[in-house]
């Protein structure tokens, strides 16, 4: 089963737990969370490998365990874990860049 390459409409909202895990921001900072959701969606769609995207979407948007993902994608659980770790590291790195850009763009408008 291959997951869609684009984020499906019913999953367009980023899971706040992923944002909080990556940035350590409190849920109360609504402006930063909204900017983070926008940036996160862009990163997931444009910057992850297809496998990273697929595993991130299944993990954080479908709330599947690593074992469930491994079974569906016919992978070892260790491969799922490794891909998830690499995908989250890439998101973390790029999310800071995107947020900085979005903050400057909002201030200029």
URCOR-V180807 format. One record per backbone hydrogen bond with DSSP energy under -0.5 kcal/mol. NH is the residue of the N-H (numbers start at 1). CO is the residue of the C=O. E is the energy in kcal/mol with one decimal. If there is no record, write none. Layout:
NH:CO:E, NH:CO:E
//
This chain:
11:8:-2.0, 12:9:-1.8, 16:14:-0.5, 18:15:-1.3, 19:15:-1.4, 20:16:-2.8, 21:17:-2.6, 22:18:-2.2, 23:19:-2.7, 24:20:-2.4, 29:26:-1.4, 30:28:-1.7, 33:29:-2.2, 34:30:-2.6, 35:31:-2.4, 36:32:-2.4, 37:33:-2.5, 38:34:-1.9, 39:35:-2.5, 40:36:-3.3, 41:37:-2.3, 42:38:-1.8, 43:39:-2.6, 44:40:-2.8, 45:41:-2.2, 46:42:-2.5, 47:43:-2.7, 48:43:-0.9, 53:49:-2.9, 54:50:-2.5, 55:51:-2.5, 56:52:-2.8, 57:53:-2.7, 58:54:-2.2, 59:55:-2.6, 60:56:-3.0, 61:57:-1.9, 62:57:-1.1, 64:58:-2.0, 69:65:-2.4, 70:66:-2.6, 71:67:-2.2, 72:68:-2.3, 73:69:-2.7, 74:70:-0.7, 74:71:-0.5, 75:70:-2.4, 80:76:-1.8, 81:77:-2.5, 82:78:-2.5, 83:79:-2.6, 84:80:-2.7, 85:81:-2.4, 86:82:-2.4, 87:83:-2.7, 88:84:-2.7, 89:85:-2.0, 90:86:-2.2, 91:87:-2.6, 92:88:-2.8, 93:89:-2.3, 94:90:-2.6, 95:91:-3.1, 96:92:-1.3, 97:93:-1.0, 98:94:-2.9, 99:95:-2.7, 100:96:-2.0, 101:97:-2.2, 102:98:-3.2, 103:99:-2.7, 104:100:-2.0, 105:101:-2.5, 106:102:-2.5, 107:103:-2.0, 108:104:-1.8, 109:105:-1.1
//
